[in-house]
Protein backbone atom coordinates (compact mmCIF):
# COMPACT_ATOMS: atom_id res chain seq x y z
CA UNK A 1 0.00 0.00 0.00
CA UNK A 2 1.96 3.01 -1.24
CA UNK A 3 1.68 6.26 0.66
CA UNK A 4 0.05 9.05 -1.36
CA UNK A 5 0.11 12.77 -0.53
CA UNK A 6 -2.32 15.10 -1.60
CA UNK A 7 -22.84 2.33 16.41
CA UNK A 8 -22.44 -0.46 18.53
CA UNK A 9 -19.79 -3.10 19.16
CA UNK A 10 -22.36 -5.64 17.99
CA UNK A 11 -21.75 -4.34 14.49
CA UNK A 12 -18.24 -5.77 14.58
CA UNK A 13 -18.40 -9.59 14.90
CA UNK A 14 -16.50 -10.01 11.62
CA UNK A 15 -13.52 -8.01 12.88
CA UNK A 16 -12.18 -11.15 14.47
CA UNK A 17 -11.80 -13.11 11.23
CA UNK A 18 -8.29 -14.31 10.49
CA UNK A 19 -8.45 -14.92 6.73
CA UNK A 20 -9.66 -12.66 3.91
CA UNK A 21 -12.40 -13.72 1.49
CA UNK A 22 -10.57 -13.97 -1.87
CA UNK A 23 -13.76 -13.05 -3.74
CA UNK A 24 -14.23 -9.85 -1.75
CA UNK A 25 -10.73 -8.64 -0.90
CA UNK A 26 -7.31 -8.23 -2.40
CA UNK A 27 -4.10 -8.31 -0.36
CA UNK A 28 -1.35 -6.01 -1.59
CA UNK A 29 2.33 -6.96 -1.70
CA UNK A 30 2.87 -5.60 1.80
CA UNK A 31 -0.04 -7.43 3.41
CA UNK A 32 -2.74 -4.75 3.69
CA UNK A 33 -6.18 -6.11 2.79
CA UNK A 34 -8.39 -3.87 0.66
CA UNK A 35 -11.65 -4.25 -1.22
CA UNK A 36 -11.53 -5.83 -4.65
CA UNK A 37 -12.99 -3.44 -7.20
CA UNK A 38 -16.03 -4.81 -9.07
CA UNK A 39 -16.62 -2.97 -12.35
CA UNK A 40 -20.42 -3.32 -12.03
CA UNK A 41 -20.41 -1.26 -8.81
CA UNK A 42 -19.64 2.37 -8.11
CA UNK A 43 -16.46 3.32 -6.26
CA UNK A 44 -18.43 4.07 -3.10
CA UNK A 45 -20.26 0.75 -3.28
CA UNK A 46 -16.93 -1.07 -3.59
CA UNK A 47 -14.86 0.81 -1.05
CA UNK A 48 -17.02 2.85 1.31
CA UNK A 49 -20.35 1.07 1.77
CA UNK A 50 -19.10 -1.16 4.61
CA UNK A 51 -17.22 1.54 6.54
CA UNK A 52 -18.34 1.96 10.13
CA UNK A 53 -15.60 4.28 11.42
CA UNK A 54 -14.54 6.28 8.36
CA UNK A 55 -17.99 6.50 6.79
CA UNK A 56 -18.58 9.20 4.19
CA UNK A 57 -19.14 12.62 5.75
CA UNK A 58 -17.96 11.70 9.23
CA UNK A 59 -15.64 14.27 10.84
CA UNK A 60 -12.98 13.67 13.50
CA UNK A 61 -11.42 16.59 15.41
CA UNK A 62 -8.01 16.02 17.02
CA UNK A 63 -5.95 18.09 19.40
CA UNK A 64 -2.19 17.69 19.34
CA UNK A 65 1.11 18.86 20.74
CA UNK A 66 4.81 18.45 20.01
CA UNK A 67 7.24 17.64 22.81
CA UNK A 68 10.98 18.10 22.38
CA UNK A 69 13.70 16.08 24.05
CA UNK A 70 13.68 18.52 26.99
CA UNK A 71 9.97 17.70 27.53
CA UNK A 72 8.97 21.24 26.48
CA UNK A 73 5.61 21.36 24.68
CA UNK A 74 4.83 23.31 21.53
CA UNK A 75 2.16 23.78 18.89
CA UNK A 76 2.68 24.81 15.26
CA UNK A 77 1.86 28.22 13.77
CA UNK A 78 1.86 29.79 10.34
CA UNK A 79 5.31 31.10 9.49
CA UNK A 80 6.85 33.35 6.87
CA UNK A 81 5.95 33.29 3.18
CA UNK A 82 8.47 31.54 0.95
CA UNK A 83 8.74 32.35 -2.76
CA UNK A 84 8.86 29.23 -4.94
CA UNK A 85 10.88 28.95 -8.19
CA UNK A 86 7.60 28.77 -10.11
CA UNK A 87 6.68 32.25 -8.90
CA UNK A 88 4.09 31.51 -6.22
CA UNK A 89 4.50 31.63 -2.44
CA UNK A 90 3.80 29.08 0.28
CA UNK A 91 3.57 29.56 4.04
CA UNK A 92 6.24 27.95 6.19
CA UNK A 93 5.57 26.81 9.76
CA UNK A 94 7.26 27.40 13.09
CA UNK A 95 6.98 26.20 16.66
CA UNK A 96 5.14 28.24 19.28
CA UNK A 97 5.24 27.61 23.03
CA UNK A 98 1.99 25.94 24.05
CA UNK A 99 1.41 28.81 26.52
CA UNK A 100 1.94 31.54 23.89
CA UNK A 101 -0.62 30.75 21.19
CA UNK A 102 -1.99 33.38 18.83
CA UNK A 103 -4.54 33.49 16.01
CA UNK A 104 -2.10 31.90 13.56
CA UNK A 105 -1.49 28.85 15.77
CA UNK A 106 -2.77 25.55 14.40
CA UNK A 107 -5.34 24.66 17.04
CA UNK A 108 -7.01 21.49 15.75
CA UNK A 109 -6.68 18.85 13.06
CA UNK A 110 -9.88 17.92 11.23
CA UNK A 111 -10.09 14.53 9.50
CA UNK A 112 -13.07 13.95 7.20
CA UNK A 113 -14.04 10.95 5.08
CA UNK A 114 -15.39 11.73 1.61
CA UNK A 115 -17.10 9.92 -1.26
CA UNK A 116 -15.56 9.07 -4.60
CA UNK A 117 -12.04 8.31 -5.78
CA UNK A 118 -9.70 11.30 -5.49
CA UNK A 119 -6.91 9.42 -7.28
CA UNK A 120 -8.75 7.94 -10.26
CA UNK A 121 -5.56 8.15 -12.31
CA UNK A 122 -3.95 5.48 -10.12
CA UNK A 123 -4.84 1.98 -11.42
CA UNK A 124 -6.50 -0.22 -8.80
CA UNK A 125 -6.74 2.51 -6.18
CA UNK A 126 -9.13 1.27 -3.49
CA UNK A 127 -8.88 3.55 -0.45
CA UNK A 128 -11.50 5.67 1.23
CA UNK A 129 -10.78 9.35 0.57
CA UNK A 130 -9.90 11.25 3.72
CA UNK A 131 -8.80 14.86 4.09
CA UNK A 132 -6.91 16.64 6.82
CA UNK A 133 -7.47 20.32 7.53
CA UNK A 134 -5.13 22.19 9.85
CA UNK A 135 -7.35 24.75 11.59
CA UNK A 136 -5.83 27.89 13.15
CA UNK A 137 -7.25 29.57 16.22
CA UNK A 138 -8.80 32.24 13.99
CA UNK A 139 -10.95 29.48 12.48
CA UNK A 140 -9.23 29.49 9.10
CA UNK A 141 -7.43 26.48 7.61
CA UNK A 142 -3.64 26.82 7.40
CA UNK A 143 -3.48 24.07 4.79
CA UNK A 144 -5.23 20.84 3.85
CA UNK A 145 -4.45 17.57 2.12
CA UNK A 146 -6.34 14.64 0.61
CA UNK A 147 -5.13 11.10 1.13
CA UNK A 148 -6.59 7.66 1.91
CA UNK A 149 -7.66 5.08 4.47
CA UNK A 150 -8.52 1.38 4.39
CA UNK A 151 -11.30 0.01 6.57
CA UNK A 152 -12.82 -3.46 6.46
CA UNK A 153 -13.26 -6.53 8.65
CA UNK A 154 -9.64 -7.58 8.10
CA UNK A 155 -7.79 -4.37 8.97
CA UNK A 156 -7.99 -0.62 9.51
CA UNK A 157 -5.10 1.46 8.14
CA UNK A 158 -4.89 5.20 7.61
CA UNK A 159 -2.39 7.75 6.39
CA UNK A 160 -1.40 10.08 9.22
CA UNK A 161 -1.59 13.86 8.82
CA UNK A 162 1.45 14.89 6.76
CA UNK A 163 1.04 18.56 5.96
CA UNK A 164 3.38 21.28 7.20
CA UNK A 165 5.27 20.14 10.33
CA UNK A 166 3.35 16.86 10.31
CA UNK A 167 5.52 15.63 7.43
CA UNK A 168 7.69 14.27 10.23
CA UNK A 169 5.06 11.53 10.78
CA UNK A 170 5.84 9.97 7.38
CA UNK A 171 8.82 8.35 9.09
CA UNK A 172 6.75 6.81 11.90
CA UNK A 173 4.58 3.69 11.80
CA UNK A 174 1.18 4.51 10.28
CA UNK A 175 -1.96 3.91 12.38
CA UNK A 176 -2.82 0.29 11.62
CA UNK A 177 -4.63 -2.62 13.27
CA UNK A 178 -5.05 -6.10 11.85
CA UNK A 179 -7.43 -8.96 12.69
CA UNK A 180 -7.76 -10.99 14.78
CA UNK A 181 -8.25 -8.21 17.32
CA UNK A 182 -6.73 -9.80 20.40
CA UNK A 183 -3.66 -9.34 22.56
CA UNK A 184 -0.65 -10.99 20.98
CA UNK A 185 -1.58 -10.49 17.33
CA UNK A 186 1.55 -9.46 15.40
CA UNK A 187 2.16 -8.35 11.83
CA UNK A 188 4.70 -6.57 9.65
CA UNK A 189 4.59 -3.91 6.95
CA UNK A 190 7.08 -1.91 4.87
CA UNK A 191 7.13 1.37 2.96
CA UNK A 192 9.60 3.12 0.68
CA UNK A 193 10.06 6.82 1.55
CA UNK A 194 11.76 9.39 -0.67
CA UNK A 195 14.15 12.13 0.46
CA UNK A 196 11.56 14.85 -0.30
CA UNK A 197 10.24 14.04 3.20
CA UNK A 198 13.53 15.06 4.79
CA UNK A 199 13.84 18.34 6.68
CA UNK A 200 16.82 19.87 8.47
CA UNK A 201 14.54 20.59 11.44
CA UNK A 202 14.48 16.86 12.23
CA UNK A 203 16.72 14.91 9.79
CA UNK A 204 18.01 15.18 6.24
CA UNK A 205 19.01 12.26 4.02
CA UNK A 206 19.64 11.51 0.35
CA UNK A 207 17.94 8.82 -1.70
CA UNK A 208 15.07 6.54 -0.76
CA UNK A 209 14.82 4.60 2.47
CA UNK A 210 12.68 1.58 3.29
CA UNK A 211 10.93 1.58 6.63
CA UNK A 212 10.39 -1.90 8.06
CA UNK A 213 7.52 -1.97 10.57
CA UNK A 214 6.65 -4.38 13.36
CA UNK A 215 3.20 -4.17 14.98
CA UNK A 216 1.70 -5.96 17.98
CA UNK A 217 -1.57 -5.65 19.91
CA UNK A 218 -0.18 -5.43 23.44
CA UNK A 219 -3.23 -4.61 25.51
CA UNK A 220 -6.91 -3.79 25.84
CA UNK A 221 -8.18 -1.27 28.40
CA UNK A 222 -10.66 1.49 29.11
CA UNK A 223 -9.13 4.93 28.71
CA UNK A 224 -10.53 8.36 29.53
CA UNK A 225 -11.12 10.55 26.45
CA UNK A 226 -13.08 13.69 25.54
CA UNK A 227 -15.68 11.24 24.16
CA UNK A 228 -15.98 9.45 27.49
CA UNK A 229 -14.42 6.22 28.73
CA UNK A 230 -13.65 4.05 25.71
CA UNK A 231 -12.44 0.48 25.52
CA UNK A 232 -9.40 0.44 23.26
CA UNK A 233 -6.95 -2.01 21.80
CA UNK A 234 -3.37 -0.83 22.35
CA UNK A 235 -1.01 -1.32 19.42
CA UNK A 236 2.74 -0.95 19.80
CA UNK A 237 4.58 -0.34 16.52
CA UNK A 238 8.23 0.23 15.63
CA UNK A 239 9.84 1.33 12.38
CA UNK A 240 13.47 0.84 11.40
CA UNK A 241 15.48 2.00 8.39
CA UNK A 242 19.06 2.97 7.54
CA UNK A 243 18.46 6.48 8.97
CA UNK A 244 17.13 5.41 12.37
CA UNK A 245 14.11 4.21 14.31
CA UNK A 246 10.67 5.57 15.21
CA UNK A 247 7.70 4.33 17.23
CA UNK A 248 3.94 4.65 17.58
CA UNK A 249 1.73 3.66 20.48
CA UNK A 250 -1.88 3.83 19.30
CA UNK A 251 -5.23 3.34 21.01
CA UNK A 252 -7.95 1.96 18.75
CA UNK A 253 -11.68 1.86 19.45
CA UNK A 254 -13.90 -0.10 17.00
CA UNK A 255 -16.47 2.72 16.86
CA UNK A 256 -14.28 5.83 16.78
CA UNK A 257 -11.05 4.47 15.31
CA UNK A 258 -7.66 5.71 16.48
CA UNK A 259 -8.51 7.86 19.49
CA UNK A 260 -4.97 8.51 20.72
CA UNK A 261 -1.66 8.40 18.83
CA UNK A 262 1.67 8.73 20.66
CA UNK A 263 4.52 9.11 18.17
CA UNK A 264 8.23 8.95 19.00
CA UNK A 265 9.90 10.77 16.12
CA UNK A 266 13.16 10.15 14.27
CA UNK A 267 14.95 12.83 16.34
CA UNK A 268 13.72 11.57 19.71
CA UNK A 269 10.95 14.15 20.03
CA UNK A 270 7.27 13.20 20.43
CA UNK A 271 4.03 14.12 18.69
CA UNK A 272 0.75 13.35 20.46
CA UNK A 273 -2.70 13.40 18.83
CA UNK A 274 -5.95 12.89 20.74
CA UNK A 275 -9.47 12.61 19.37
CA UNK A 276 -11.79 15.21 20.89
CA UNK A 277 -14.97 15.20 18.80
CA UNK A 278 -16.75 13.09 16.19
CA UNK A 279 -19.56 14.48 14.04
N, C-alpha and C positions, 0 to 999 in steps of 0.2 A: 504494500500500500504506500505509494509515493506521496510525500508531503507536497501540498500545493498551496501557494500563497494566494494571494488575491482572495379513580385511582386507588387502587387497592393492591396489596401484595397478592391477592388471589388472582390477579391478572397475570402472574408471572410463573406458573408452574413449569412452563417449558424452558425457563432459564437454567434449569439444572440438567439439561440434556448434555451428553458428552460427545456426540457425533453429529455432524451436519447432514441434512438431507441433500443428496447430490442433485435431486431434481429441482430444488428450491434455492440452493446456495452455491457459491463458487468460492474456493479458498485461494487467495493469492499466493505468490511465491514465498511470502514472509509469514504466512499462517493466519492472516486476518480473514474472517469469513464474512462475505458480503452477499447481497441478493443477486441472483442470476437474472439478467435482463430478458424479459419475454417481449418480443416485438409486437405482440397483439395487445399489450397493455401500455398505458401511459407511464411516464417516468415516475410520477407520484404513486401510482398503483404498484409499481415494482419496488420502489425504494422506501417510500414514506408511509404507506398505508398501515404498516404494523408497528410504527413507532409509538411508544408509550411515553418515554421521557422527552425526546427531541421531536415532538410532533409539530407539524407545520403551524407557525404563528406563536408558539410558546416562547416566552421571554424569561431569561435568567439574569438577575442582577448580582454582580459580585463586587465585594470590597477587596482591597489588596493592600499590601505594603512590601517594601524592600528593606532587608536588614543586612547591613554590611558586617564584615568580620569583627568589628568592634561592638556589635549588637546595637548599633544606632539605627533608627528606623526612618525611612524616607518614603515619599510618594514621588510621582513624576509630574512635571509641568511642561507646558509648551515653552520651547526655547526660541533661539534666534532663527531668522529666515536665512536659508542657504540657497544661493543661486546655482542652478544646475547647468551643465554644459549645453543643454537643449534650449536654455533661455527662460525656463520657468523656475519658481522658487518652491522649496519645501520647508516645513517647520521642523527644526531639530527639537530634542527634548533635553531636560536637565533634571537633576534630583532637587527636591525641596524637603527640608526638615518637616516631619509629620506634624510638628507644632506650629509651622509657619506657612500654612496653605494660603493661596490666594485664588482669585477667580479663574486663573489659567492652570490650576492644578487638576490633573486627572483624578476625579473623585470616585467614579464607578466604571466597571466594565459591563457592557450589556451584550449578552449572547442571545441571538434569536434564530430559530429554525425557519426556513423558508421553503416554498414549493419550487418545483422545477429543477432543471439541471443547469447550473451556472457555468459548467465547463463542458458544453456539448461538443466542443472540438476535440476532446480527449476520448479516444475509442474505449468503450467498456466502462466509462466512469459510472460508478454506482454508489455514491455517497449522498447523504442528506446535506443540502446546502445549509450552512450556518454562517452567520455574520457576527463580527465583534465590533462594537462601537466603544470608543474610549471617551467617556463623557466628562467634561470639565465642570468645575463647581458653578460656572456661569450657565450651565445647562446645555452648552453647545458641544458637539462632538469635535474632539481634536483630530481624530482620523478614524477610519473604519476599514475593515477587510472582509472578504468573503472566502470561505474555505469549506471544509467538509467534515462530516461525522458518519460513523457506521453504528447502527443500532439494530440488533435482532436477538433472537433467543440464544445465539451462540457466543456473542461478544458485544461489548460496547466500547467504542474507540473514537476519540475526538482529537482534532488538531487543537493545540493550546492557542491562546492569544499570542500573536507574533508581530504586532505592529509597534513601531516606536521602540522604546526600551524593551518591550516584551519579546523582541527578537532573541534575547538571551535564552528563552525557553525552548528554542529549536534544538538546543544541545541537551536538554533534559529528556528523560522518558516521557512519552505522551500519556495522557490519561487513558487507561485501558484496563478492562476486566474481561476475563474469559471463563466460560462455563467449563466444568461445573462450579457453581458458586459455593465453595466451601473452603474452610481453612486447610491449607496445604497444597491447593492447586497451584501449579507452576507452569510457566510458559516463557518462550523467548520471542524476540522480534529483532529486526535490524533495519537501519535506514542510512542511506547515503546523503551526506550534507555538504553542500558546496561552500567555498570560502567567502561568498557574498554575505554569509551570515556572521562573519567575523567582525569584531569591533574592538578598537584599542581600549575601550572602557571596561572590557572584561577579558578578551583574548583575541589575538590575531593569528591567523595561520594561512598557509598557501596550499591550494589544491583541495581535492575532496577528501573527506574523512568518512568512515563507516562506523556509526554507533551500533554497538551490540548491546541489547537490552535483556535483562533478566527480571521477571515479574514473579511475585508470589502473594497469594492471599494469606495474610499472617494473623488476621483476627476478625472478630465481629463484635460490635459493641454499640450501645446507645451513646450518642454524643449530643451535647447541647448546641443548638444552632439558632439563628434568627427565625427559622421556620418551626422551632420547637425541638423536642427531643426526637432524634431520628436514629433508627437502627441502621448501622453502616457496616459494610465489608471494608476492611483495611488492607490496602494493597501496597506492598513495598516493592519499589522498582529501582534498578541501578542501570546506568549506561556507562560504557567504557569504549574509548577509541584511542588513537595514537596521541591525541592532544590532552587527554585527561579523563576524569570521571565525574558524573553527576548523579543525582538521586531524585526520587519523587516518592513521597508518602501521600497516598490519596485515600479519601473516605467516600465510598460509593453507596448511595441509597437507591433501591430499585424504582422508586417513584420520581425522585428529583435528580438522579444522576450523581455527578461528582460534586459533593457539597463542600469539600475542603481539599485544597491542594497545597502541599508543603514541599517546595522545590529547594534543593541544594544545588547551587549553580556551579559552573565550571571554575569560577574564581573563589569558591568557598563562601560566597554570600548566599542569602536566602530570599526567595520570593514566595509570599503566602497569599493565596486566594481563598475567599470564603463566600459561599452563596448566601445572599441576604433576602432575596425575593424572587418568587416565580409567579408569572402572570399568564 
